[in-house]
Amino acid sequence: MADIQTLNYRGKPLVRQGNFLFYGNPDDKAILFLSILESKKVGDADIATRVLVQIQSTDDSLSYNQKILKQVEKQNFYDAFEIGSIWLDRELSKK
């Protein structure tokens, strides 16, 4: 089984498993999902060059497609995480 790394960032759990990252509390109504679709080697590091960003509902009664509240593709991890965290904060602040 692959190693799962867990840490907290800005008070929310950030979990990475392979090319998938989940940010947010699973008990909240939504989480941020990031999927690294492509990367390139720069020195010893793999740098993301295509990242899928999704805000997903945590409502288990919804189908997978219904769970996707917002989606975009970005060209680097920084931009992907930035827009995703903004969207997540906005979604969580809705009543």
trRosetta pair geometry for C-beta under 8 A, 3 or more apart (Angstrom, degrees):
i j d omega theta_ij theta_ji phi_ij phi_ji
2 17 5.9 109 100 -162 127 88
2 18 6.0 -12 172 -49 166 94
4 15 6.2 -1 -179 -167 103 103
4 16 7.4 168 -156 78 58 47
4 17 5.1 -21 -109 -86 86 97
5 15 7.1 160 82 -150 52 52
5 16 5.1 -5 57 53 101 96
6 13 6.2 -26 -161 -159 99 103
6 14 7.3 147 -155 76 50 51
6 15 5.1 -11 -102 -101 78 83
7 13 7.6 144 84 -151 29 56
7 14 5.4 -22 71 60 77 98
8 11 6.4 5 177 -124 115 14
8 12 6.6 151 -153 71 76 25
8 13 5.9 -48 -98 -93 69 44
8 14 6.8 139 -123 10 17 86
9 12 6.3 -33 68 62 66 78
9 14 4.7 29 8 -24 112 135
9 23 7.1 -43 56 -138 117 112
10 85 7.6 82 42 -156 154 133
12 23 6.0 68 118 176 125 77
12 24 5.1 -25 -174 -107 133 35
12 25 5.8 -110 -138 -34 86 78
13 22 7.6 3 111 107 98 92
13 23 7.3 -173 94 -143 54 42
13 24 7.0 -28 57 78 77 17
13 25 6.3 105 16 -88 99 55
13 26 7.9 -27 52 -14 135 83
14 21 6.8 -6 -172 -172 85 104
14 22 7.5 168 -151 85 40 52
14 23 5.0 2 -108 -107 78 84
15 21 7.0 160 84 -154 49 55
15 22 4.7 -7 58 57 99 98
15 23 7.8 -170 24 -73 64 43
16 20 7.1 156 -153 87 54 51
16 21 4.9 -19 -99 -101 78 83
16 22 8.0 -174 -76 21 35 66
17 20 5.3 -13 66 66 82 100
19 35 6.1 52 130 -164 96 63
19 36 4.1 -117 -161 54 96 95
19 37 7.7 126 164 -63 137 25
20 33 7.2 -25 -164 -166 93 89
20 34 7.2 149 -159 83 45 58
20 35 5.6 -12 -104 -104 72 74
20 36 7.8 -128 -63 15 32 78
21 32 8.0 -13 113 114 91 93
21 33 7.4 150 83 -160 56 42
21 34 4.2 -6 58 58 104 106
21 35 7.8 -162 25 -70 71 33
21 36 7.8 65 -7 -26 103 93
22 31 5.8 7 -169 156 91 135
22 32 7.2 147 -161 82 43 60
22 33 5.9 -11 -105 -105 70 68
22 34 7.9 -156 -67 25 30 73
23 31 6.6 157 76 -176 45 85
23 32 4.1 -14 61 62 101 111
23 33 8.0 -163 24 -70 73 28
23 34 7.3 37 -4 -5 108 108
23 81 7.6 95 -26 -140 161 91
23 84 7.0 100 51 128 134 123
23 85 6.9 -55 122 -89 149 85
23 88 7.0 -103 102 -51 104 169
24 28 5.8 -91 170 48 108 133
24 30 6.8 -50 163 111 165 57
24 31 3.7 -169 65 -127 128 73
24 32 5.5 127 -21 12 116 76
24 88 5.8 -141 -77 -160 129 140
24 92 7.9 -167 -141 -63 122 132
25 28 4.5 95 73 -13 94 102
25 31 7.5 -153 57 -93 31 97
26 31 6.5 -10 -94 -60 54 137
26 58 5.8 148 -165 -134 59 139
27 58 7.6 -170 -131 123 5 164
28 31 6.9 128 68 -67 106 71
28 58 6.6 116 83 5 54 143
28 92 5.8 -24 -174 -115 133 113
29 57 6.5 -35 163 -143 73 75
29 58 6.1 -158 -167 34 24 99
29 59 7.2 11 -156 -44 75 91
29 91 7.2 -140 90 145 102 99
29 92 6.8 157 46 -111 94 64
30 55 5.4 18 174 176 130 94
30 56 6.4 159 -155 82 77 38
30 57 5.5 -48 -97 -102 81 43
30 58 6.3 -155 -89 -12 24 87
30 69 6.3 -39 -124 11 135 148
30 88 6.3 -163 109 -137 108 74
30 91 4.5 -35 50 127 156 139
30 92 6.3 -133 49 -66 101 76
31 55 7.6 171 84 -154 32 56
31 56 5.7 -20 61 62 80 91
31 58 6.0 80 -12 -64 99 104
31 88 7.1 1 -163 -126 25 122
32 53 7.4 -29 -164 -162 96 83
32 54 7.5 146 -160 82 49 50
32 55 6.1 -33 -100 -101 62 65
32 56 7.8 141 -114 18 13 81
32 81 7.9 87 148 -137 148 60
32 84 4.3 98 -151 163 128 113
32 85 6.4 -37 -58 -79 163 51
32 87 7.3 121 -100 75 103 101
32 88 4.6 -66 -51 -62 106 134
33 52 8.0 -17 115 111 89 94
33 53 7.8 142 81 -162 58 37
33 54 4.5 -16 62 66 103 101
33 55 7.7 168 19 -96 80 16
33 56 5.2 33 -8 -6 123 124
34 51 5.8 -10 -167 -177 100 111
34 52 6.9 153 -157 79 46 59
34 53 5.9 -8 -105 -104 77 62
34 54 7.8 -174 -75 26 35 70
34 77 7.6 72 176 -139 146 81
34 80 5.7 101 -131 143 119 126
34 81 6.7 -21 -75 -81 153 73
34 84 6.3 -74 -70 -55 102 171
35 51 6.9 155 76 -160 45 60
35 52 4.2 -4 55 53 100 109
35 54 7.8 26 -2 4 101 108
36 39 5.9 15 168 -49 122 111
36 48 4.7 -105 -132 -114 108 114
36 50 7.5 109 -169 82 53 61
36 51 5.6 -29 -105 -105 56 82
36 77 7.2 -17 -97 -86 106 103
37 50 4.1 -61 69 108 108 108
37 51 6.6 -173 10 -93 87 24
37 52 5.7 86 -41 -22 115 96
37 73 7.5 -18 9 -141 145 113
38 48 7.4 107 84 -160 51 58
38 49 4.9 -54 104 68 99 96
38 50 4.0 51 32 28 100 111
39 46 4.4 48 142 172 140 99
39 47 5.9 160 -162 76 89 34
39 48 5.0 -50 -98 -97 93 41
39 49 5.8 150 -116 6 31 84
39 50 8.0 -118 -55 34 48 70
40 46 7.3 159 77 -153 22 62
40 47 5.7 -25 62 60 74 90
40 49 5.4 49 -8 -32 99 133
41 45 7.4 147 -154 82 54 40
41 46 6.1 -37 -94 -98 57 62
41 47 7.7 134 -121 15 9 83
42 45 5.5 -24 68 70 83 91
42 46 7.9 130 22 -118 74 15
42 47 4.9 22 7 -11 121 127
47 76 7.5 -24 168 -134 96 92
47 77 7.8 -126 -168 -2 63 111
48 51 5.1 40 162 -60 135 108
48 76 6.0 121 90 -151 90 45
48 77 4.2 97 45 -49 135 96
48 80 7.4 -61 120 12 145 141
49 75 6.3 -22 -174 -172 55 68
49 76 6.9 -11 -115 -87 36 62
50 73 6.4 -8 -166 -177 85 111
50 74 7.8 154 -151 83 39 42
50 75 6.7 -22 -90 -121 51 46
51 73 6.9 157 79 -159 44 62
51 74 5.0 -20 62 64 98 88
51 75 7.7 -61 19 23 86 3
51 76 7.0 -10 2 121 122 11
51 77 5.7 123 -58 -94 154 54
51 79 7.9 155 51 74 127 84
51 80 3.8 -54 101 -69 138 159
52 71 7.2 -14 -174 -162 90 96
52 73 5.5 -30 -100 -103 59 81
52 80 7.9 53 67 -139 15 131
53 70 7.9 -25 120 116 93 92
53 71 6.7 157 87 -151 62 47
53 72 5.0 -10 59 62 111 79
53 73 7.0 176 14 -94 81 26
53 74 6.0 43 -20 -4 122 108
53 80 4.8 -169 -66 -158 113 85
53 83 6.1 56 156 86 171 108
53 84 4.5 -136 -155 -72 115 107
53 87 7.8 120 151 26 119 145
54 68 5.4 -65 -157 -132 119 93
54 69 7.8 117 178 42 76 65
54 70 6.9 162 -152 85 47 56
54 71 4.9 -3 -103 -102 79 85
54 84 7.9 17 46 -122 25 111
55 68 7.6 105 72 -162 54 52
55 69 4.5 -57 98 65 100 106
55 70 4.3 34 28 42 111 96
55 71 7.7 -131 24 -61 66 53
55 84 7.0 171 -65 -149 81 74
55 87 4.9 -124 -53 131 134 122
55 88 5.9 -175 -116 -81 107 66
55 91 5.5 159 -180 -33 143 155
56 67 4.8 23 -162 148 89 102
56 68 5.9 -32 -103 -94 76 49
56 69 6.7 173 -104 6 20 89
57 62 5.7 46 84 34 133 154
57 66 7.4 -44 39 126 135 75
57 67 4.6 -131 49 -145 88 66
57 68 8.0 -86 7 -26 84 14
57 69 5.8 108 -42 -44 86 111
58 67 7.9 83 -64 -147 18 111
59 62 4.8 69 94 -5 104 110
59 67 7.0 -166 56 -108 80 85
62 66 3.9 -132 -172 97 106 117
62 67 4.9 144 103 -65 125 75
63 66 4.7 90 51 10 76 106
63 67 7.1 -133 94 -15 39 88
64 67 5.7 -56 -155 25 30 116
64 68 7.4 30 153 -23 62 97
65 68 6.2 -49 -160 21 38 109
68 71 5.5 3 180 -47 120 119
69 91 6.3 90 110 -116 156 139
70 87 5.3 -126 71 -164 153 144
70 91 7.7 -138 2 -63 121 127
72 83 6.5 -47 63 119 141 148
74 77 7.9 134 98 -90 120 15
74 79 4.3 -165 -172 101 137 108
74 80 4.0 -164 52 -71 135 79
74 83 6.7 164 -64 26 138 131
75 79 6.7 30 50 46 68 142
76 79 5.2 86 63 15 84 101
76 80 6.9 -152 95 -7 41 94
77 80 5.5 -60 -145 40 33 114
77 81 6.0 26 162 -16 71 107
78 81 6.2 -60 -146 39 24 103
78 82 6.2 25 156 -21 62 111
79 82 5.7 -56 -143 36 29 114
79 83 6.3 19 165 -9 66 106
80 83 6.6 -62 -147 41 23 99
80 84 6.0 20 158 -16 62 118
81 84 5.6 -61 -140 44 28 113
81 85 6.0 27 163 -20 67 108
82 85 6.3 -58 -145 34 22 104
82 86 6.6 21 155 -16 60 107
83 86 5.7 -56 -150 37 33 112
83 87 6.2 33 154 -18 67 107
84 87 5.7 -55 -146 38 30 111
84 88 6.2 32 155 -21 65 106
85 88 5.5 -49 -143 35 33 114
85 89 6.4 36 156 -20 64 103
86 89 5.9 -55 -151 35 29 110
86 90 6.5 27 152 -16 63 108
87 90 5.7 -59 -150 38 31 111
87 91 6.2 30 155 -20 68 107
88 91 5.7 -55 -145 36 31 110
88 92 6.2 24 158 -15 66 109
89 92 6.0 -60 -145 41 27 107
89 93 6.3 24 157 -20 63 111
90 93 5.9 -62 -147 36 28 109
90 94 7.1 42 152 -35 62 94
91 94 6.0 -43 -162 9 35 114
